[in-house]
Amino acid sequence: MPRAGLSAASVVDAALAIVDESGPGALTLAAVAARCGVATPSLYKHVASLGELTRLVRLRVGRELGEVFATATANHNQGAEDAVRSLARAYRGFARAHPHRFVFYQTPPDPSDAEATAVANAAVSVVVGALAPLGLSGDLAIHAARCVRASVQGFATLEASGGFGLPLDLDVTFEHLLTILLTGLTALPSRT
């Protein structure tokens, strides 16, 4: 019998707590079992393997980030550029709040995993939606979404690792990055 109160969701909760505290390298079935107060074999009633647990963690993080994106872009009164700025700030905010969890969003889903692909596509759809008022659609919107992700994720990754050593305000730098990014996005050829 599964332990009362233990479920796949609570196992993922425990896994994320470990990741948040100690980083992705600390995620093991033994560590999760200890956190849940059960023997490691008891976890197999809820997750088949560390690989499955990692998949479930990626799904949770992808859903969380998709919700962050949706919330950031929900204000329809924003101008086209404001929606992208809001999205980028929320993306960076998530990375700052959850630097270890954020790592799980950096790997694309297995194309054969329909659920993971749907979660990733939902987040991408929000980004593409934020870009639409800039006149970006179709393949061009996907290219632009990649540029937004590379810029913001790159900045957030450098920030989390202490990669910006000079004593200047990183918030100011980030706003400059957004201005540069938006200038480039609005200058793209073949906009609709």
ROMIBA-752873 format. One record per residue: x, y, z of N, C-alpha, C in turn. Coordinates in Angstrom, 2 decimals. Example, Ala and Ser with C-alpha at 12.3 -4.5 7.8 and 13.67 -1.06 7.14 Angstrom:
<r <13.19, -5.69, 7.80>, <12.30, -4.50, 7.80>, <13.20, -3.30, 7.80>>
<r <12.85, -2.25, 7.08>, <13.67, -1.06, 7.14>, <12.90, 0.03, 7.87>>
***
This chain:
<r <0.84, -1.19, 0.00>, <0.00, 0.00, 0.00>, <0.89, 1.25, 0.00>>
<r <0.53, 2.24, -0.81>, <1.25, 3.51, -0.75>, <1.04, 4.18, 0.60>>
<r <2.06, 4.87, 1.07>, <1.98, 5.57, 2.35>, <0.92, 6.66, 2.26>>
<r <0.09, 6.78, 3.29>, <-0.96, 7.80, 3.31>, <-0.33, 9.17, 3.16>>
<r <-0.91, 9.97, 2.26>, <-0.40, 11.32, 2.05>, <0.70, 11.41, 1.01>>
<r <1.26, 10.28, 0.63>, <2.32, 10.29, -0.37>, <1.69, 10.04, -1.73>>
<r <2.06, 10.86, -2.70>, <1.53, 10.75, -4.06>, <2.64, 11.18, -5.02>>
<r <2.39, 11.01, -6.29>, <3.38, 11.48, -7.27>, <3.61, 12.97, -7.10>>
<r <2.54, 13.73, -6.86>, <2.66, 15.18, -6.68>, <3.50, 15.53, -5.45>>
<r <3.28, 14.81, -4.34>, <4.05, 15.13, -3.13>, <5.51, 14.69, -3.28>>
<r <5.76, 13.65, -4.07>, <7.14, 13.24, -4.35>, <7.82, 14.33, -5.17>>
<r <7.11, 14.91, -6.14>, <7.67, 16.01, -6.93>, <7.90, 17.23, -6.04>>
<r <6.98, 17.50, -5.13>, <7.17, 18.60, -4.17>, <8.48, 18.42, -3.39>>
<r <8.70, 17.20, -2.91>, <9.91, 16.92, -2.15>, <11.15, 17.06, -3.03>>
<r <11.05, 16.58, -4.25>, <12.18, 16.70, -5.19>, <12.52, 18.16, -5.44>>
<r <11.49, 18.99, -5.65>, <11.74, 20.41, -5.91>, <12.32, 21.10, -4.68>>
<r <11.91, 20.70, -3.50>, <12.48, 21.28, -2.28>, <13.98, 20.97, -2.20>>
<r <14.34, 19.75, -2.55>, <15.76, 19.36, -2.56>, <16.53, 20.16, -3.60>>
<r <15.96, 20.26, -4.80>, <16.60, 21.03, -5.87>, <16.77, 22.49, -5.45>>
<r <15.72, 23.09, -4.89>, <15.79, 24.49, -4.46>, <16.87, 24.70, -3.41>>
<r <17.02, 23.76, -2.49>, <17.98, 23.90, -1.40>, <19.41, 23.58, -1.82>>
<r <19.57, 22.54, -2.64>, <20.92, 22.01, -2.88>, <21.32, 21.90, -4.34>>
<r <20.43, 22.20, -5.26>, <20.76, 22.14, -6.68>, <20.35, 20.82, -7.31>>
<r <20.31, 20.80, -8.65>, <19.86, 19.61, -9.38>, <20.71, 18.38, -9.11>>
<r <21.99, 18.55, -8.83>, <22.87, 17.41, -8.58>, <22.52, 16.65, -7.32>>
<r <21.77, 17.28, -6.44>, <21.39, 16.63, -5.18>, <20.14, 15.77, -5.32>>
<r <19.51, 15.82, -6.50>, <18.27, 15.07, -6.69>, <18.57, 13.60, -6.91>>
<r <18.26, 12.82, -5.90>, <18.38, 11.36, -5.97>, <17.11, 10.77, -5.36>>
<r <16.83, 9.54, -5.71>, <15.66, 8.88, -5.10>, <15.86, 8.72, -3.60>>
<r <17.08, 8.43, -3.18>, <17.35, 8.26, -1.74>, <17.10, 9.57, -0.99>>
<r <17.51, 10.70, -1.57>, <17.29, 11.99, -0.91>, <15.79, 12.31, -0.84>>
<r <15.07, 12.02, -1.90>, <13.62, 12.27, -1.92>, <12.93, 11.37, -0.91>>
<r <13.31, 10.09, -0.87>, <12.71, 9.16, 0.08>, <12.95, 9.64, 1.52>>
<r <14.18, 10.06, 1.81>, <14.49, 10.55, 3.15>, <13.63, 11.76, 3.49>>
<r <13.49, 12.66, 2.55>, <12.67, 13.86, 2.78>, <11.20, 13.49, 3.02>>
<r <10.74, 12.46, 2.34>, <9.34, 12.01, 2.48>, <9.15, 11.10, 3.70>>
<r <10.26, 10.68, 4.32>, <10.16, 9.81, 5.50>, <9.81, 8.38, 5.17>>
<r <10.25, 7.92, 3.99>, <9.98, 6.54, 3.58>, <11.27, 5.90, 3.09>>
<r <11.25, 4.60, 2.94>, <12.38, 3.90, 2.34>, <12.31, 4.13, 0.82>>
<r <13.46, 4.12, 0.18>, <13.52, 4.38, -1.26>, <12.57, 3.49, -2.07>>
<r <12.47, 2.18, -1.79>, <11.54, 1.36, -2.57>, <10.09, 1.85, -2.52>>
<r <9.71, 2.55, -1.44>, <8.34, 3.07, -1.33>, <8.03, 4.11, -2.41>>
<r <9.05, 4.77, -2.93>, <8.84, 5.78, -3.97>, <8.37, 5.14, -5.27>>
<r <8.76, 3.88, -5.49>, <8.42, 3.22, -6.76>, <6.92, 3.00, -6.93>>
<r <6.16, 3.19, -5.88>, <4.70, 3.13, -6.00>, <4.17, 4.41, -6.65>>
<r <5.03, 5.45, -6.71>, <4.60, 6.76, -7.21>, <5.39, 7.23, -8.43>>
<r <6.64, 6.84, -8.50>, <7.50, 7.16, -9.67>, <8.33, 5.92, -9.98>>
<r <8.49, 5.62, -11.24>, <9.16, 4.38, -11.64>, <10.68, 4.44, -11.52>>
<r <11.24, 5.66, -11.62>, <12.70, 5.78, -11.64>, <13.10, 7.23, -11.42>>
<r <14.37, 7.46, -11.26>, <14.88, 8.83, -11.18>, <14.60, 9.56, -12.49>>
<r <14.69, 8.87, -13.60>, <14.38, 9.48, -14.89>, <12.94, 9.98, -14.95>>
<r <12.00, 9.17, -14.46>, <10.60, 9.60, -14.45>, <10.40, 10.77, -13.50>>
<r <11.05, 10.72, -12.35>, <10.94, 11.82, -11.40>, <11.48, 13.11, -12.03>>
<r <12.61, 13.02, -12.69>, <13.19, 14.19, -13.36>, <12.22, 14.73, -14.41>>
<r <11.58, 13.84, -15.15>, <10.57, 14.26, -16.14>, <9.43, 15.00, -15.46>>
<r <8.95, 14.47, -14.34>, <7.86, 15.11, -13.62>, <8.27, 16.48, -13.07>>
<r <9.52, 16.59, -12.63>, <10.04, 17.88, -12.16>, <10.08, 18.86, -13.33>>
<r <10.57, 18.42, -14.49>, <10.60, 19.29, -15.68>, <9.19, 19.76, -16.06>>
<r <8.23, 18.84, -16.00>, <6.85, 19.21, -16.31>, <6.34, 20.27, -15.34>>
<r <6.60, 20.08, -14.06>, <6.12, 21.05, -13.06>, <6.76, 22.41, -13.30>>
<r <8.07, 22.42, -13.52>, <8.76, 23.69, -13.76>, <8.24, 24.34, -15.04>>
<r <8.03, 23.56, -16.08>, <7.49, 24.10, -17.32>, <6.11, 24.71, -17.13>>
<r <5.28, 24.05, -16.35>, <3.93, 24.59, -16.08>, <4.02, 25.87, -15.25>>
<r <4.91, 25.85, -14.24>, <5.08, 27.04, -13.41>, <5.52, 28.23, -14.25>>
<r <6.50, 27.99, -15.10>, <7.01, 29.09, -15.92>, <5.96, 29.54, -16.94>>
<r <5.21, 28.62, -17.49>, <4.11, 28.99, -18.39>, <3.09, 29.88, -17.69>>
<r <2.80, 29.56, -16.43>, <1.87, 30.39, -15.65>, <2.47, 31.77, -15.38>>
<r <3.76, 31.81, -15.10>, <4.44, 33.10, -14.90>, <4.34, 33.94, -16.17>>
<r <4.59, 33.32, -17.32>, <4.48, 34.03, -18.60>, <3.06, 34.55, -18.82>>
<r <2.08, 33.69, -18.59>, <0.69, 34.06, -18.83>, <0.27, 35.21, -17.92>>
<r <0.66, 35.16, -16.66>, <0.34, 36.23, -15.73>, <0.99, 37.54, -16.15>>
<r <2.24, 37.46, -16.58>, <2.98, 38.66, -16.97>, <2.39, 39.34, -18.20>>
<r <1.76, 38.56, -19.06>, <1.24, 39.12, -20.31>, <-0.28, 39.26, -20.31>>
<r <-0.91, 39.01, -19.17>, <-2.37, 39.01, -19.10>, <-2.99, 40.39, -19.25>>
<r <-2.26, 41.44, -18.96>, <-2.80, 42.79, -19.05>, <-2.87, 43.22, -20.51>>
<r <-4.06, 43.20, -21.07>, <-4.22, 43.51, -22.49>, <-4.09, 44.99, -22.79>>
<r <-3.98, 45.82, -21.76>, <-3.83, 47.25, -21.99>, <-2.38, 47.66, -22.21>>
<r <-1.48, 46.70, -22.07>, <-0.06, 46.99, -22.27>, <0.20, 47.27, -23.75>>
<r <1.16, 48.13, -23.99>, <1.61, 48.31, -25.36>, <2.38, 47.08, -25.80>>
<r <2.64, 46.98, -27.09>, <3.34, 45.82, -27.62>, <4.69, 45.61, -26.94>>
<r <5.45, 46.66, -26.80>, <6.77, 46.53, -26.18>, <6.66, 46.25, -24.69>>
<r <5.65, 46.83, -24.03>, <5.48, 46.60, -22.60>, <5.18, 45.15, -22.28>>
<r <4.43, 44.48, -23.16>, <4.14, 43.06, -22.94>, <5.42, 42.23, -22.97>>
<r <6.30, 42.53, -23.92>, <7.57, 41.79, -24.01>, <8.44, 42.12, -22.80>>
<r <8.49, 43.37, -22.41>, <9.27, 43.75, -21.22>, <8.74, 43.04, -19.98>>
<r <7.43, 43.02, -19.81>, <6.81, 42.37, -18.67>, <7.13, 40.87, -18.65>>
<r <7.03, 40.25, -19.81>, <7.34, 38.83, -19.93>, <8.80, 38.57, -19.56>>
<r <9.71, 39.37, -20.09>, <11.13, 39.18, -19.83>, <11.46, 39.40, -18.35>>
<r <10.86, 40.40, -17.75>, <11.10, 40.66, -16.32>, <10.59, 39.49, -15.47>>
<r <9.43, 38.95, -15.85>, <8.88, 37.81, -15.11>, <9.76, 36.58, -15.27>>
<r <10.28, 36.37, -16.47>, <11.18, 35.24, -16.76>, <12.43, 35.35, -15.89>>
<r <13.02, 36.54, -15.88>, <14.21, 36.77, -15.04>, <13.85, 36.60, -13.57>>
<r <12.69, 37.11, -13.17>, <12.27, 36.99, -11.78>, <12.14, 35.54, -11.34>>
<r <11.59, 34.71, -12.22>, <11.49, 33.28, -11.90>, <12.88, 32.68, -11.73>>
<r <13.78, 33.02, -12.64>, <15.15, 32.49, -12.56>, <15.85, 32.95, -11.29>>
<r <15.61, 34.17, -10.88>, <16.23, 34.69, -9.66>, <15.64, 34.01, -8.42>>
<r <14.34, 33.79, -8.43>, <13.67, 33.17, -7.29>, <13.97, 31.68, -7.18>>
<r <14.20, 31.04, -8.33>, <14.40, 29.59, -8.36>, <15.59, 29.23, -9.26>>
<r <16.79, 29.66, -8.92>, <17.92, 29.42, -9.84>, <18.21, 27.95, -10.12>>
<r <18.00, 27.09, -9.14>, <18.26, 25.66, -9.37>, <17.11, 25.01, -10.15>>
<r <15.91, 25.42, -9.85>, <14.73, 24.90, -10.53>, <14.76, 25.32, -12.00>>
<r <15.22, 26.53, -12.25>, <15.28, 27.10, -13.58>, <16.09, 26.24, -14.55>>
<r <17.07, 25.52, -14.02>, <17.91, 24.65, -14.85>, <17.07, 23.61, -15.60>>
<r <15.99, 23.17, -15.00>, <15.16, 22.13, -15.63>, <14.40, 22.63, -16.85>>
<r <14.34, 23.95, -17.02>, <13.66, 24.50, -18.18>, <14.60, 24.69, -19.37>>
<r <15.85, 24.41, -19.19>, <16.83, 24.67, -20.23>, <16.98, 23.54, -21.23>>
<r <16.37, 22.42, -20.98>, <16.45, 21.28, -21.87>, <15.12, 21.10, -22.59>>
<r <15.15, 21.00, -23.92>, <13.88, 20.81, -24.63>, <13.27, 19.45, -24.32>>
<r <11.95, 19.34, -24.45>, <11.31, 18.05, -24.16>, <11.63, 17.01, -25.22>>
<r <11.53, 15.77, -24.84>, <11.64, 14.65, -25.77>, <10.47, 14.75, -26.74>>
<r <10.73, 14.82, -28.04>, <9.63, 14.97, -29.00>, <8.59, 13.84, -28.93>>
<r <8.97, 12.68, -28.41>, <8.01, 11.58, -28.31>, <7.15, 11.69, -27.05>>
<r <7.43, 12.66, -26.19>, <6.67, 12.85, -24.95>, <5.61, 13.92, -25.21>>
<r <4.40, 13.49, -25.51>, <3.32, 14.41, -25.88>, <2.99, 15.39, -24.76>>
<r <2.99, 14.93, -23.52>, <2.65, 15.82, -22.40>, <3.71, 16.90, -22.23>>
<r <4.98, 16.51, -22.26>, <6.06, 17.49, -22.11>, <6.08, 18.47, -23.27>>
<r <5.81, 17.98, -24.46>, <5.76, 18.84, -25.63>, <4.61, 19.85, -25.50>>
<r <3.47, 19.40, -25.01>, <2.32, 20.29, -24.83>, <2.62, 21.38, -23.81>>
<r <3.30, 21.02, -22.72>, <3.66, 22.00, -21.69>, <4.62, 23.04, -22.29>>
<r <5.62, 22.58, -23.01>, <6.58, 23.50, -23.64>, <5.88, 24.39, -24.66>>
<r <5.02, 23.80, -25.47>, <4.31, 24.57, -26.49>, <3.39, 25.63, -25.87>>
<r <2.81, 25.32, -24.72>, <1.94, 26.30, -24.06>, <2.75, 27.54, -23.65>>
<r <3.94, 27.32, -23.12>, <4.80, 28.46, -22.74>, <5.23, 29.24, -23.98>>
<r <5.61, 28.53, -25.02>, <6.02, 29.20, -26.27>, <4.86, 29.99, -26.85>>
<r <3.66, 29.47, -26.77>, <2.48, 30.17, -27.30>, <2.27, 31.51, -26.60>>
<r <2.53, 31.56, -25.30>, <2.39, 32.82, -24.58>, <3.43, 33.83, -25.09>>
<r <4.65, 33.36, -25.28>, <5.70, 34.25, -25.78>, <5.35, 34.74, -27.18>>
<r <4.93, 33.85, -28.05>, <4.54, 34.22, -29.41>, <3.37, 35.21, -29.37>>
<r <2.44, 35.00, -28.45>, <1.33, 35.92, -28.30>, <1.78, 37.31, -27.89>>
<r <2.79, 37.37, -27.03>, <3.33, 38.67, -26.61>, <4.05, 39.37, -27.75>>
<r <4.56, 38.60, -28.69>, <5.28, 39.17, -29.83>, <4.35, 39.60, -30.97>>
<r <3.15, 39.05, -31.00>, <2.22, 39.34, -32.10>, <1.94, 40.83, -32.29>>
<r <1.74, 41.61, -31.20>, <1.49, 43.04, -31.41>, <2.67, 43.79, -32.05>>
<r <3.83, 43.17, -32.06>, <4.99, 43.77, -32.75>, <4.96, 43.45, -34.24>>
<r <3.93, 42.72, -34.68>, <3.82, 42.36, -36.08>, <4.60, 41.11, -36.43>>
<r <4.90, 40.30, -35.43>, <5.67, 39.08, -35.64>, <4.74, 37.88, -35.59>>
<r <4.77, 37.06, -36.63>, <3.93, 35.88, -36.66>, <4.64, 34.76, -37.43>>
<r <4.04, 33.57, -37.40>, <4.59, 32.44, -38.12>, <6.00, 32.10, -37.69>>
<r <6.81, 31.70, -38.67>, <8.20, 31.32, -38.38>, <8.98, 32.47, -37.77>>
<r <8.71, 33.69, -38.22>, <9.43, 34.85, -37.69>, <9.18, 35.01, -36.20>>
<r <7.97, 34.74, -35.76>, <7.66, 34.83, -34.33>, <8.43, 33.77, -33.54>>
<r <8.60, 32.60, -34.11>, <9.38, 31.55, -33.43>, <10.85, 31.97, -33.33>>
<r <11.39, 32.51, -34.40>, <12.77, 33.01, -34.35>, <12.89, 34.11, -33.29>>
<r <11.92, 35.01, -33.26>, <11.94, 36.10, -32.28>, <11.82, 35.55, -30.86>>
<r <10.95, 34.55, -30.65>, <10.80, 33.94, -29.33>, <12.12, 33.31, -28.88>>
<r <12.82, 32.70, -29.81>, <14.14, 32.12, -29.49>, <15.11, 33.22, -29.07>>
<r <15.05, 34.35, -29.74>, <15.93, 35.47, -29.39>, <15.62, 36.00, -28.00>>
<r <14.32, 36.11, -27.69>, <13.92, 36.56, -26.35>, <14.44, 35.56, -25.31>>
<r <14.22, 34.28, -25.56>, <14.66, 33.26, -24.60>, <16.17, 33.27, -24.43>>
<r <16.90, 33.32, -25.54>, <18.37, 33.32, -25.45>, <18.87, 34.53, -24.67>>
<r <18.28, 35.67, -24.92>, <18.72, 36.90, -24.24>, <18.43, 36.84, -22.74>>
<r <17.18, 36.55, -22.41>, <16.79, 36.58, -21.00>, <17.39, 35.41, -20.23>>
<r <17.36, 34.22, -20.82>, <17.91, 33.05, -20.14>, <19.42, 33.19, -19.99>>
<r <20.08, 33.70, -21.02>, <21.52, 33.92, -20.93>, <21.85, 34.91, -19.82>>
<r <21.12, 36.00, -19.75>, <21.35, 37.00, -18.71>, <21.12, 36.37, -17.34>>
<r <19.99, 35.67, -17.19>, <19.65, 35.07, -15.90>, <20.67, 34.03, -15.47>>
<r <21.17, 33.26, -16.41>, <22.17, 32.24, -16.10>, <23.48, 32.89, -15.65>>
<r <23.91, 33.92, -16.36>, <25.12, 34.65, -15.95>, <24.92, 35.30, -14.58>>
<r <23.76, 35.87, -14.37>, <23.47, 36.51, -13.10>, <23.52, 35.50, -11.95>>
<r <22.90, 34.35, -12.14>, <22.85, 33.32, -11.09>, <24.23, 32.78, -10.76>>
<r <25.11, 32.75, -11.76>, <26.45, 32.20, -11.52>, <27.45, 33.26, -11.07>>
<r <26.99, 34.51, -10.90>, <27.89, 35.58, -10.50>, <28.77, 36.05, -11.65>>
<r <28.31, 35.84, -12.87>, <29.10, 36.15, -14.06>, <29.27, 37.62, -14.37>>
<r <28.52, 38.47, -13.69>, <28.67, 39.91, -13.89>, <29.45, 40.47, -12.70>>
<r <30.75, 40.67, -12.86>, <31.59, 41.04, -11.74>, <31.73, 42.53, -11.48>>
<r <31.44, 43.36, -12.45>, <31.63, 44.79, -12.25>, <30.52, 45.36, -11.36>>
<r <30.86, 46.34, -10.54>, <29.90, 46.86, -9.55>, <28.90, 47.86, -10.15>>
<r <28.16, 47.42, -11.14>, <27.10, 48.26, -11.72>, <25.77, 47.56, -11.49>>
<r <24.71, 48.33, -11.41>, <23.38, 47.83, -11.12>, <22.90, 46.89, -12.24>>
<r <22.65, 45.62, -11.90>, <22.22, 44.64, -12.89>, <20.81, 44.92, -13.41>>
<r <19.98, 45.57, -12.61>, <18.65, 45.92, -13.10>, <18.75, 46.92, -14.25>>
<r <19.67, 47.86, -14.14>, <19.88, 48.83, -15.22>, <20.40, 48.11, -16.46>>
<r <21.34, 47.20, -16.27>, <21.87, 46.43, -17.40>, <20.75, 45.63, -18.06>>
<r <19.90, 45.02, -17.26>, <18.82, 44.22, -17.82>, <17.86, 45.08, -18.64>>
<r <17.55, 46.27, -18.14>, <16.67, 47.17, -18.90>, <17.33, 47.59, -20.21>>
<r <18.64, 47.79, -20.20>, <19.35, 48.09, -21.46>, <19.24, 46.89, -22.41>>
<r <19.38, 45.69, -21.88>, <19.25, 44.49, -22.71>, <17.87, 44.44, -23.36>>
<r <16.83, 44.75, -22.60>, <15.48, 44.73, -23.15>, <15.30, 45.79, -24.23>>
<r <15.89, 46.94, -24.04>, <15.80, 47.99, -25.06>, <16.50, 47.53, -26.34>>
<r <17.68, 46.95, -26.20>, <18.42, 46.44, -27.36>, <17.62, 45.34, -28.04>>
<r <17.06, 44.43, -27.25>, <16.28, 43.32, -27.79>, <15.06, 43.83, -28.55>>
<r <14.32, 44.75, -27.94>, <13.13, 45.29, -28.58>, <13.46, 46.10, -29.83>>
<r <14.57, 46.81, -29.81>, <15.00, 47.53, -31.01>, <15.25, 46.56, -32.14>>
<r <15.88, 45.45, -31.83>, <16.13, 44.43, -32.83>, <14.85, 43.76, -33.31>>
<r <13.95, 43.46, -32.39>, <12.69, 42.80, -32.75>, <11.84, 43.70, -33.66>>
<r <11.81, 44.98, -33.36>, <10.99, 45.88, -34.17>, <11.64, 46.19, -35.52>>
<r <12.91, 45.86, -35.67>, <13.61, 46.11, -36.95>, <13.66, 44.88, -37.85>>
<r <13.09, 43.77, -37.38>, <13.14, 42.55, -38.18>, <12.45, 42.75, -39.54>>
<r <13.07, 42.24, -40.61>, <12.42, 42.33, -41.91>, <11.26, 41.33, -41.99>>
<r <10.42, 41.51, -42.98>, <9.30, 40.60, -43.25>, <8.30, 40.54, -42.12>>
<r <8.15, 41.64, -41.40>, <7.13, 41.68, -40.34>, <5.77, 41.82, -41.01>>
<r <4.75, 41.24, -40.39>, <3.41, 41.32, -40.96>, <2.73, 42.61, -40.62>>
***
